[in-house]
Amino acid sequence: MKIVFMGTPDIAVTALEKIIESPHEVIAVVTQPDRQRGRGKKISFSPVKEVAVNHGINVLQPEKARSDDFISEIEKLNPDLIVVEAYGQILNKRLLDIPKYGAINIHVSLLPKYRGAAPINWSIIRGEKKTGVTIIQMDEGLDTGDILGQREFEISDSMTAGELHDKMMDVGADLVLEVIDEIENGTVKRIKQNHDEHTYAPMMNKETGHIDFNKSAWEVHNLIRGVIPWPGAWMKVDGDVIKVWKSEVISDISDYIKEYKNDGIKYDSGIDIANDKNGKIISVDKNGILITCSEGFILIKEIQVAGKRRMEVGEYIKGNSLPLGEVVK
């Protein structure tokens, strides 16, 4: 089967590589235009382009995938199928209708849940216990096409968005190959999505990572996991922004203090669990920073202050102090 692959970031690399290694022929790769990055404004290729160049595959980089010139190029290539993963532009009907088998998309959620730009992050932030990869037949809607294949797996309580991203790369690549073969063999099954059950995963920004300690400890923990490595979770302590890399939920404060009371733990013995403000630092020790939430307590275990590398709290407090009793913003 002759395939045009459309993708840009690293999550699409594994699928492209596996399709290249398969009996199918990748006749062109479409990716976003080269961009200037870093302080030196150096031009850099997308991860997908780097793979294509290394394999000597024709690369197309239209500013707009809706342009007549680009669509004419795809018409001349006459592909059997377009495969899309995280390309970064909306594709119109004229383009989708060119291949014999249309276009399919690798989407990193269990559709119809988490349509949109950041399904990996929001699956974790919203406390989902399972997720998966879905291959859909593309239409003009936002992730609304028929389901051609789906694979489900669990999300552990400690898994970060970065770790889930890496798992999605492998699962998506294996699944899309199965679906491509089924399309070619005429055995693929199409399942219409239940649009009444859809949820949305909006784009992320820096403010998404701002921790709200008025939420439960589990909600805070899920946010921290869900924005690693980007945009990152953060809080303000005594006016300074501190990035948070690792956390743990503490349900019983008395058990925690009892367990570590011989380890030199410093804690606010006057805490009123029922009435104290959420976001209050009630203990600081080698295990982390313990902070009140609306329900339970969050133990911040690994942090990063401006201009410094990330480090465990136990290492940080050897040369720095944190204000016990401070209400974190």
N, C-alpha and C positions, 0 to 999 in steps of 0.2 A: 504494500500500500504506500502511495506517495503522500507524505505528510509535511505540512507547514506547521512549525512549532512557534508559538507566541508566548514569551515570558520575559521577565526582567531580573528579579532578585534571586538570591541564592536558594530559596525554597524550591524554585523551578529547575534547578540544575540537575538533580538526581533523575527526575523524570526524563529530561532531555537526553542525558547520558544513556539511560536504559533503552530509550527508543532508538538511539543511534546504534546501540549494540544489538538490537533486535533485527529480524529479517526485513523490517519495514525500512523505507528510504526517507530520510529527512531531506527534502529538496530545498528548504530555506528556513531560516530562523528570523523571526521578527522580534525586535526588542526596542526599548526606549532609546532615544538619541543619547550620545555620549554627553556627560555633564562635567563641569568643573567642580573639583572637590578639594577641600583642605585650604590651608592658608596660602599655599603656592598656586592655587587655581589650576592645578594640574588636571588635564583631561583624563578621565578614567572610563573604562568599558564596564558595562553591566556584567555580573557574573555569568549570565546566559550567553552574552556575546563572546566572552572569553572561551567558553566551551566550544561554541560554533567555529570560532577562528582556529582553535587548536585542531579541529577536525576538518578544516577546509570547507566548511559549509557556507553557502551564500547568506549574507546577513543584510536584512532590510531594517531601516530605522526611521520610519516616517514620523514627522512631528505630529501629524494627525492621521489616525488609522481610517478616518472617514474620507480622506482626500481621494479625488478621482484618480490621480496618478498612482497612488499606492494600490487602490483596488484594481486598477488596470494591470499592474504588475502581478498581482495574485491570480487574476484571470488568465494571464499568459502562462503562469506556472501550472495551472489546471490541476491542483492537488485533489486527492481523493478525500482528504480529511484535514481539518485544522484542529490542533490540540493547543489549549490555552491553560496557562497557570500563572496567576499573578502578573499579567501583562501590564496593566496600569491604565488602559483606556477602554472606553465603551466601544463595542463593535456593532455596526449597523447591519440591517437585514440584507442589504446588497452584498456585503462581504460574507456573511454567514451562509448565504445561499450558493456561493460559488462551488464549494467542493461537492462531490457526489454524495458523501455522507454527512455533509454539514460540518459543524464545529462542536467539539466537546470541551468541557471545562473541568479542571481538577479543583474542587473547592474543599477547604479544610474545616468542615463542620458536618454535622449530621443534618443536612437540609431536610425540612425547611427552616430549622433553627439556625440562627446566626448567619443570615444573609448579610453581605456588606464587606467592608474593608478590613476588619480586624477580628475575625472569628476565633482565632487561637487565643487572643488576649481575653476577650469577653467571656469565653467559655470558662476560663479559670476565675476571672474576677467575679462572675456571678455564681460561683460555687458548684458548677456542674461536676458530676461524678463520672460522666462518660462523654466521649466525643467520638469523632471519626472523620473519615474522608468520603466525599461523595463525588462521583463523576456524573455530570449532567449533560444533556443535549442542550446547547445554547440556543436561546431565543432572544428577543429584544428586551426582555425584562431583566431585573437585577437578581440573578441567581434563581430564576423561576422555572427553568426548563425541566423536562422529564428526567427522572433519575435512571441512570443506566447501570450504576454499580455503587455499592456502599459498604464500607468496612468500619466496624465499631470497636472501640477499646476504652479502657478505664483511665481516668485521671486520678493520680494519687494525691494525697493531701499535701505533699511536699513538691510536686512537680511545678516547674516554672514555665513561663511562656516560651523561653528559649529551648528548654528541653522538649516541650511538646512540639515546637516547630521542627526540631530535628527528627522526631519520630514521624511527623506528618510527611516529611520529605521521602522517607523510605516507603511508608505505607501507600502514599499517593502514587509513587512511581510504579510499584508492583500492581496496584489496582488498575491504573490506566492502561497498562499493557494487556491485562486480561480483557478489559472492555474493548480495546482496539481489535484484538483477535476475534472477539464475539461479533463485533460490527462486521468485520470482513467475512466471517463465516455465516452471518445471517442468523445468529442465535441470541443476540442481545435482547434483553427484556426491558421494556420501558414502563416506568411507574410514574404516574402523575403526582406531583407534590400536593399535599393538603395545605393550601395557601392560608387557611384559617389558623394554622398552627405556627406560622412563621414568626421569627423574632429577628431583631436587627442588631448588627455589630458595627457601630459607627467608627469613624477614624479616631485615632488617638492623638493627643497632644501632651505637652508637658504638664498641663494642669490636671490631666487625667490621673497622674501619679501622686497628687497631693493627698496625703493620708488624713482622713476624717475620723478622729477617735470617738466621735459621737455614735459611730457604728459599732457593731459587735466585734469581738476579737477575731472571730472567724472571717467576718467581712473584711477587716483590715488585713489579715493574713492572706486572704485570697487576692486582694488588690496588690499587695507586695509581690506575690508570685506572678500575677498576671501582667505586670508591666516590666518584668526582667527579660531581656536586657534594656529594652526601650519602651516608653520614655523614662522609666525608672520611678520608684516610689521615693517620696521625700517628705520631710517634716521640718518645722522651724523650732529650734531649741535655743532659747535666750537670744532670739533674733537671727541666729545663723541657720542656713539651710544645711541639713544633713540628709544624705541619700541613704536609703535603707535597702540592703541586699538580702538579708535573711531574717526570718522570724519564726516564732513558735507560739502557739496558743496555750495559755496557762489558765485552766478553769478554776483551780482552787488555790487561792493566794496563801492560805495558812499552811498547806502542804508544801508549797514551794519554799517559803521562808524557813520552815522546820527542816527541810532537807538540806538547805545550804547555810544554816545559821553558823556553822563552824568554819565556813570558808571565807570569813571576813566580809560577809554581805553587809552592805549599808542600805538601810531601808527606813522609810518614814513610819515609825511605830504609832503615830497618831492618825493613821489613815482611817477614814470613816467610809467603809465600802459602800454603804447605802446612799451617802450624801455627797461624797467627794466629786469634784469635777472630773469629767472624762478628759483623758489626755494628760493626767498628772503622773510625773515620774515618781514612783514609790520605792524603787530600789535600783541600785547600780552595783554590779559585781562582775566577776570574771565571766559569768555566764551570759550577761547581757543587761539591757535596760528594760525594766518592767514598767509598763504604762497601763493606766486604767482605760477601759473602754465601756461602752454602754452595757455590755454583757461580757464578762470575763476580762482577761488581761492579756496583753500582747508582750512577748519578750523579744526585743530587738537584739539580734545576735551578731549581726555584721553590718557595718556602716562605712560611709565614705564622706569625709568633710571636704569642702572646696579646696582644690589644689593638692589633695593628698590621694594616695592609693586607697582602695577598699581594704578594710581590716576587721578582724573580730573585735568586739567591744572590750574583751579582756586585754587585748594588746593595746587598744587605744587609751584606756584609762591608766596605763602605766605612766604615761607622761602628760595626761590631760584629765580634767575634771568635768563632771556633768552636774548640773544644778538639781539636787534632790528636792522634790516638792514642786519643781517648775511644771506649769501647765503648757504642754507642747501645742503649738498652733498647726 
